[in-house]
Amino acid sequence: MKSPLRNKILFPRLLVVSATLFLASSVIAQSSEADPRQTRVTVNSSGEIRLETEPTVPSAAEERRPRTVTSPGVARPVSLVPTINVTNRFDQSLLTAIQSHLGATYHFNRTGPEEFDCSGLVWRAYQDIGINFQRGPARSYWATFEEPSKDQQFKFGTLVFFSNLSHVGIVVDEKGFYHSARHGGVMYSPFNEYWLSRIDGFRRVPAQSLQATAPNAKPRTSATNVATVEQNNEP
């Protein structure tokens, strides 16, 4: 049987511990909104109360949830295609048609809409705006279309030919052109030393075809495969 003296000693201590636990629980409740982590109350051998905050363990559902990590200061990729200013409705229609295919992949003897070889891109771009001509390899365009005057060679829409007529693109201006390359697909390339040294010449789509165009027409029929389409075109 416990003595009355011992009870008198333990009772006040129990009151102190109970009061401290009550205060601690109040503090935890007030701070739960500010810090959602779990808090644990411990009492050591001396009767001192300590609050220990534990890291929150995410639930299985939270672990499966996709997360987006934003890295500050990381610049987005910048397109290499420059700002292009065109002066008439036809050029604007052609530019829109070409740019709608940017990023498409290269594939031999294809005319789109997702894969192109170089002459297939030229054919498709003009077809998109209602200009109809026979689908063929780069050499056939060279033989069919008009040779432009010198001041038209680097005008928008002129066809530019490379490497013994094995590759063709569409001129933007004196700075660059659009084409479908084996490595890179449909893209804009600058007229750097590599390309300038390989130019064979230029051609323009016949003027009479331009006069008969319907700028808003966008036929999407595929051309018949051309067995002689260039296969070993430039990059």
Protein Blocks (a to p, Z undefined) as FASTA:
>chain_A
ZZfklmmmmmmmmmmmmmmmmmmmmmmmmmmmmmmcdcdddddfkopacdddddddddfk
lmmpccddddehiacdddfbdcdddfbfklmmmmmmmmmmgoiacdehiabjkbccfklm
mmmmmmmnopacddddfklmmmmmccddfklmmgghiacdeehhiaccddfblnbccddd
fblpaadddddfklmmmpnbdcdddfklmmmpcfkbccfbdcdddfkbcfkbcZZ
